[in-house]
Amino acid sequence: MLAELELPCFEANGASDGPHLCLLAGIHGGEYSSVAAVVRFMNELETSALSGRITAVPIVSMTSFRARTAFVVPEDGKNLNRCFPGSPDGTFSDVLAHHVFTELVAPSDVLIDLHGGDMVEALEPFTLYGESPVSEQAQGLAVSFGFPYVVRIRREAAPIGGTTADAAADADIPAVIAEAGGCGLLEETAVRLHLDGLQRALAYLGMRADDSAPRPRSQQLVDRFLWLRSANEGWWEPVVRAGEVVSQGATLGTVKNLFGDVLEDVIAPEDGVVLFLTSSPAVGAEGLLLGLGAGLEPIHVS
């Protein structure tokens, strides 16, 4: 099923022993800042100062990249980051996930998967890890990136499943998803965030000297990640921005019909921060509107 499909792949071998890092981007083909960050990071990497090795694929979902499809793989309409660890007997996305997991993720010691807001998502930078037997290492890695928010996902309350990080954690591989950039744009500020985060992460893993830029003085742990969806098909008009802190009961936006009548007001169920926001007015019934990070608490880094 994957015949004639080729993925761009970098291999970097350090001058001394250390962990084997699997670095991915382009699980969603329209998240361009994360793709650019992997390409630039690997081209600028000084292997003489590297301990261990890095296998990096900047675009995993080549067919969605070529087709400019948001979120889903054109061959079967599935979201690739709901399909891991995949299956050799499924549809195209399942087979691709199985190949990527078995050939790239499973042989590694640690996984970093770079993302951002897709074609129709505005986003506040955050990292994400899941609770697992290796969550202590994963949390340290997520914090080391230096992004303002670190999301802890509890399996029983996870808004989604089947991610690269889920599959890696199930295989006892510490894994982090890092998100920056959005709206189908190639943004230098987002690329730079990813690059600086990767430098800090390598220092945390002991793969390079710790001469990276200092982390921000303020980082917060997100205990609950709430995904709000529309009850109706219609026209979505948010009144908040990605990164905005909101109070419980605040109006986040409205969904209207195409005559301009309000079908529903979207209300914040808890205090929190808007981590991502659908930037397109067009939404379907049960369409995803935004992700709210709740249960915020400060992270104290020594």
N, C-alpha and C positions, 0 to 999 in steps of 0.2 A: 504493500500500500504506500510505502514511503519511497518507492523507486524513483530515482532521478532527483530526489529532494536533497539538497546540500545545505548545511548550516555553516556559516563562517565561524571558525574556531581558532582561538589563540592558545598556545602552550608556552608557559614561562617557567623555567627551571632555575631556582636560586643557587647561589654559591655555597650554601650550607643547608643542612637538613632542617625540616620544619613541617608544618601541617600542609595538607593538600587541600586547597581552597577551590571550590566550584563557584564561579561567578557567572550569573545569568542576567540577561535583560531581553526585552522583546518577547516575553511570554504573550503580551498583547502588542500587536504590531504597530499601533499608533502612539506608543509612549516614547516619543523621540528623544527626549532629554536623557533618559536612562540608557537608551541605546548608544547615543553619542558618548556618554560618560564611560562606558565599558571600552569602546574603541580607543578613546583618547587615553584612558588609564593604562591600557595594555601597551600602547605605542610609546608612552612616556616612562614606562616601568624600567627601573635600573635593576637588572637581575643580579648584578654584583653585590647589591645591598639587600637582596631578598633571601630569606630563609624559608625553605619549602618550595612548593610549586603551585601554580595557578593554571587551571583550565577555564577558559572564559569563552562564552558564546554570546555575542551582543544582540543577535536576533534569533530567538527560538521559533517563533511563529512566522516563517518566511512568507507563507501564502497570505496571511492576513496583512502583513506589511505591504506586500505587492498590491493587494486589493484595496488597501486603506479601509479595512473594516474595523469598526469599533467593537472591542470586547471579544467578538466571536471569530471562529475559524470558518472561512467560507465553504469548505468542503462539507461540513455537517451542522453548522450553526451552533456549535458548542463553545462555551468559554473554556479555553485550555486550562486556566487556573482553577478549574473545578474537577479536573480529570485525573489528577495525580494520585497514586503512582502509575495509573494507566493500566492498559490491558493489551496484549498482542492480538486479541480476538475481537476488539471493539471496532468503532468507527475511526475515521482518520485522527481525530483529536486524542482518542484513547490510545491509539497505536503510537502517535508522536510522543505523548506523555510517557508511555512505557519506555520508549527508546531513550528519551532524555533522562529519565530516572535511572535506568539500568546502566547506561553508558557514561553518564556525567555525574549524577548526584550520588548514587550508591557507592562508587569507588572513592569518594572524597571524605575528608575529615570534617568539613564545615561548608555550609552553603550560604551565599549571599545572593539574593534575587532582587535586582533593581527594577522598580516600577515608577509610575507617576499617574496623574489623571489621564484617562484616555481621551479620545476625540471630543467628548462632550462632558468632561469633568474638570472642574476647578478644584485645587487641592492645597491643603496646608501640609508642609513636610512632616512626615512621621515615619517611625520604624515600627515593625510589628513582629512579635514572636508568640509562639503557643506554649501553653503549659504541657510539660512532658518530663520524662526522666532526665532530659538534658536541658531543662529550661533555665537552670542557673547560668550555664555557659551562654545560652542563647540570649538571656536578658543582659548579661554583661556586654555581649557583642552589640545588641540593639542600642544600649545606652552609649557605647563607645562611638557610634556614628555621630552623635552630637546634635541630632535633630531635636526640635523643641518638644515633640511628644513621642512617647514610647507606649505602644498599645500592647497590653497583655491579653491574649485570647484564651479563654477557658473553653474547653471542648464542648461542654454541655450548653454553653450560651453563645457559641460561635455563630455569626451571621451566615457564614459559608463554610464549606469543607472542600477537600480535594485539592488544596493548594500545594505548591512546591514545598513550602515550609512544613505543612502537615505531614507530607510523605517522608520528608527528611527526618523529622522528629520521631516518627514511628520507627525509623531505622536507626535511632539513637545518634543522629547527626545534628548538631546544633545548627539552627537555621534562622535567618532574619530576612524579612522583606523590607526594603527601604523605598519610600515613596517621596518623590519630589518632581515638580513640573506638572503640566496639564494642558487641557484644551487643544490637543493636537498640535502644540507648538514646540519648536526647538528653542529653548530658553537658556541663555548662557548662565543666568543665576542658578537655575536648577541643575545644569550640568556641573557647575562649580560645587554646589552642595553635595552632589553625589561623589565627586572627586575627593573633596575634603573628607567626607565620611568614610570613603574607602581607605584613605591614608590612615585615619584614626583606627579603623577596624584592623588593618594589618598590624599596626603597632600593638593593639590589644591582643592579637593572636600571637605575638612574638615573631612575626614574619618580617618586620623591619624595625629600625631604630625608632624610638618614640620622640621624633622631632617634629611632630605634626602640629598644626595650629591648635590652640587651646579650644576646648569645648565651650559652648555658651554657658553662662553662669546659671541659667534657668532652664531646667528640663522638668517635664511633668509626666508621670505615669498615668496612663488611661486604663482604668480597671474594667470598664464596660464599653463595648463598641456597638452602638445602636444604629441600625439601618432603617431609615424611614421610607415608606413606600406610599404611593398614591392609591386611593381606593378606586379612583375613576380615571378613565382615559381623558386627556384634555391638554390644556395649556398651562404649563408650570411657570409661575412667577415668584422666585425667591425674593425675600426682603433682607436677607443676610448674606454675608460673604464667607468664603472659606477662611478659616482662622479666627472667626468672630466667636467670642465667648458669650453664651446666652444663658438665660435663667429659665427654670421650669415654668411652663405656662406661656412663654413668649411665642408670638406668632413668627414662624420661620418663612412663610410664604403661602400662596394660595394656588389651587388648581381650578381653572375655569373651563367652561365649554367654549366652543368656537364662536359663540355669540357674546362672550364676555361675562356671562353669569358665573358667579362663584359657586363651585360644586363642593369645595371643602377648604377649610383653613387648616394648615399644617402647623401643629403646636409642638413645642419642645416638651418631651415627657419628663426630662430631668435637666438639672443644671449641666452644662458641658460646653464643649468647643466643637465648632463645625470643622470636621477634618476633610471632608470632600463634599462637593455640591454638583449636582447635575446642572450643567450650564445651558443645555438645550431646552427650549420651551416645550417641545413635543414629548409627551409621556403617555404610556399606555396604562391600562388598569394593572395594578400591582407594580407599576414602574418605580424604579429606584430614584429617590429624590435627593437624599443626602445621608451622610454618615456622621453621627454625633458621638464624640468621645466624652464619656461620663465617668464619675467617680475619680476625679482628678486628685492626684497627690504629688507633692514635690519629690524629686529624685535628688538624693544627697550623694554627690560623687566626691570621694576622697582624693 
